[in-house]
Amino acid sequence: MIFALILVIAAILTGIQWRNRARAESLLRQVETIRVGGSTKSDVRRIFSGYPSEEFQALSSLCPHADSNLSVYVRSEFLNRISNALPQLRMIGLAPWGAGATVLFEQGKVCNFDYSFGAPLPDKSQELDVTLTGTLLEGEDSHVKFGSYWSRYSLVRGHIHSFKVHISPDAIPDERRKAFDFNLSCVSRVGGCRAICEVMPSALLDYQRTEGSRLPPEELNDPRCKHLAEQ
């Protein structure tokens, strides 16, 4: 009887996890329709309808004259609390994670947007933090320096594996494809998400090829990142 009850509870929690994954994937597809410098606040409110949202005044170095902000998120506080209290549940894919989007406006038009995903690794000592940013580069020098698509990997405070991808409105279709190529299937898989290459495979592989930067051994040596180690 107890075993059967555990199975029922696990099935319910797994169903919630799958539902959240579907919502996060749907949100990403909606964010992809946002155009920096073109979409309006009413456009974004329509895109974000159905998600918990917040609106407040915000500042950003990428949009220094922003006058308002809209943020939405996808996560389950209930599942995250259970997963943190009972880490054994991570063996059936109930690892805590969260995704969300933030859009900044200047005079009613989008001047910057982010889509982000974050998750602690199974031992809780490391975290994944990946972000896609759409921004309007101002000035010829800025465009020459950064281009229409660029990315950066960093290890923050020694335990947060951060990967950030930026695109500007004139990014070509292939650049946009790589930037928006998120794979969130790992959130509903046994063990959860363990490496950046799982979540942003195309952008991270492109970063490895074009930048020549050395990623941490744990990223390259992870079996799920075998395609990176072979480059």
Summary of the structure (lengths in Angstrom):
residues: 231
radius of gyration: 18.6
end to end distance: 51.9
largest distance: 69.0
contacts: 690
relative contact order: 0.13
helix: 42%
strand: 26%
